[in-house]
Amino acid sequence: MKAKPILEAAGEQIRTDMTFDDMTTFLTRIGPSLKQTDTVELKGHGSKINGVYYYIVDNHERQRIHDLLEKHLLTTAVSP
């Protein structure tokens, strides 16, 4: 898997609480379903707060994306 070099290149630009093993497991489990991908626009705006850039999404948009993901995940569940 080529994920590690990509993650290393991203370096300080990406923060997550997932370990590399967690990411590998996640990608391994969803890999077969990646043959078809959909694009969804997350509507919001950028804002710099205390020197850190954040993408701000309002509650309505957050709920819209939550519902969309939940519907998709329930209809395309992948067994471990």
C-alpha positions in Angstrom: 0.0 0.0 0.0 1.3 3.4 -0.9 -0.5 5.3 1.9 2.5 5.7 4.2 4.6 7.9 1.8 1.6 10.0 1.0 0.9 10.6 4.7 4.6 11.3 5.4 4.6 13.9 2.6 1.5 15.6 4.1 3.4 15.8 7.4 2.4 18.7 9.6 -0.5 19.7 7.3 -2.8 16.9 8.5 -3.7 16.0 12.0 -5.7 12.9 13.1 -6.1 10.7 16.1 -5.9 7.6 13.9 -2.8 5.5 14.1 -1.1 4.3 10.9 -2.4 0.8 11.6 -5.9 2.2 12.0 -5.7 3.9 8.7 -4.3 0.8 7.0 -7.1 -1.3 8.4 -9.7 1.2 7.4 -8.3 1.4 3.8 -8.1 -2.4 3.6 -11.7 -2.8 4.6 -13.1 -0.1 2.3 -10.7 -0.8 -0.6 -13.0 -3.0 -2.6 -15.7 -0.3 -2.4 -13.4 2.4 -3.8 -14.0 1.2 -7.3 -16.8 3.6 -7.5 -16.5 7.0 -5.8 -18.9 9.9 -5.5 -18.0 13.5 -4.9 -19.8 15.6 -2.4 -19.2 19.2 -1.8 -18.9 20.3 1.9 -20.3 23.8 2.0 -18.6 26.2 4.4 -16.0 29.0 4.7 -12.4 29.3 5.7 -11.5 31.2 8.9 -8.2 31.8 10.6 -8.5 31.6 14.4 -5.4 32.2 16.6 -3.2 31.6 13.6 -4.8 28.3 12.6 -6.9 27.9 9.4 -10.3 26.2 9.9 -13.0 25.2 7.5 -16.2 26.3 9.2 -19.4 24.3 8.4 -22.8 25.3 9.8 -25.0 22.8 11.7 -27.4 22.4 8.8 -24.6 21.4 6.4 -23.0 19.1 9.1 -26.3 17.3 9.5 -26.8 17.0 5.7 -23.4 15.3 5.4 -24.0 13.1 8.4 -27.3 11.9 7.0 -25.7 11.3 3.6 -22.8 9.3 5.0 -25.1 7.4 7.4 -27.4 6.4 4.5 -24.5 5.4 2.3 -22.7 3.4 5.0 -25.9 1.5 6.0 -26.5 0.5 2.4 -22.9 -0.4 1.5 -21.6 -2.0 4.8 -18.4 -3.9 4.4 -17.7 -6.9 6.6 -14.5 -7.0 8.5 
